Amino acid sequence: MAIESAVFTPVTGAAIAEIHRIVADLGRRPLDDAELGAAQLNLVRGLPQVFATNGQTADAFAGVALNQLPADWFVGYAARIRAVTAADVRTLASELLATDRLVTIVIGARAQIAADLAKLGLGKPVAVDADGAIMR
């Protein structure tokens, strides 16, 4: 599972703090029916975009195979999305999205964002190069 966001460098720390707040809230507060409905509608209406190109279609079915989902996964997708309840979201969020277990990956100007990131208490940063090798 991943949460992605693109933000301007000066607000990187604030954006990450807000993401952590939202994630924590998902597991603690009741989800508003309107908010849940909007999210469900967004997912259902976005499904055709998953198949917009041959590459995206291949990627979608690769995901089905990698996650060992049934071959007809997308046939009942909309119905499954609509069946999700606010209680389901809260339960799964509290189990899967514990903020103390999140791994935060930041791509950006380290010198400009390091101080703000340090204030968030996310742990000791590890810098890696474009190939994933740890930089010293």
N, C-alpha and C positions, 0 to 999 in steps of 0.2 A: 504494500500500500504506500502511496506517495502523495504528498501535498506539494504542489508546485506553485511558485509565484514569481513574477518578474517585477522588481521594484527599482526605483532610483536609488543609487548608492547612499545618499545622505539619510534615507529612511529605512535602511536595511534592518537595523536593530529594532526599531519600532515595529516594523512589519513582522519580524519573527516573533516578537513578544505578543503581538495581536493574534498571530496564528496559534501560538501556544494557549492563549486565553480562550479562543474559540474552541479548540480541541478539548480543553478541560471542561468548558461549559457543556459540550455535547454529552458528556457522561454524567453531568450533574443536574441540569435543568430540563424541564419538560420542553419538548420541541413543539412549537406553535403549529397548528394545523395548516395555516396559510403557508408557512415556511416549508413544511414538509411537502405540501401540494406543489409548490413552485419548484422544489428540487426534483420531485418525481416527474413533473411535466418537462423540465429541462432535460432529464435523462432520456425520457421516452422520445421527445422531439429530436434529440441529438443523435439517436440511433442511426438514422440514414447516413449521417456524416461518417460513421464508422466504415461504411462501404463506398465512399466517394471515389476511391481510386483502386486499381488492382492491388497496389502495395498495401493500402489500408485494409482491404479485404483479406489479403494474405496475413497481415498482422493480427487481425481480429480472430481468424481461425487458428493461428498459431497460439494465441492466448487461450483459446478454448482447449487446444491439445495440451499445452503446458500446464494448465490448471486442472486437467483431467475432468473437464466438464462434458456433459453429453453432446453428441454431434449436433443435436437440434437446439442447442442452448439459446440461440437468438429467436427461435420460434415463439417461446413463451416469455421472452424478456420483459415486454411491456406489462404483462399481467403480474409478473413477479415484482416488478418495481412498484406497481400500484398497490400491491398487497402489503408492502412494508408499512409498519405502524411507527408512531412516535416512540412507543415503548421499545420496539425493536432497535431503533436507532440509538436510544440511550443505553440500552444493554450492551450492544456491540461496541459503542464508543467507549464505554467504561472499561470493557475487557480488552479491546484492541488498541486503543489510542491513549494509553496512560502517558501523560506528558513526561514522566520521569524515565520513560523508555524510548522516547523519540530520538532519532538521530537527525541532526540538522546539518545539511550540506549547503555551503554558501560558496557561490562562484562570484568573485568580485575583487575589487581593489582592497586587498588586505590592510594596507596601511590606513585607509580611510574608514574602515568599518571595525577594526579589531577592538578599539576601546568600547564601542557600543555593544559589541557581542560579548565582551568580557563582563559587562554589567548584568547580563542575562543569566549568568550562572549555569551555563550549558556544559561546563567541563572544559578541560584543557583542549584547545584547538590542535588539530593535526593538519598540516599543509601538505598537499599532494600536487604533483605536476600533472600535465595533461594525460599522461599514461597511467596515473594512479600510484606512482612511486612516491613514497614519503620523502619530503624535502627536509633537509637539515639546515 
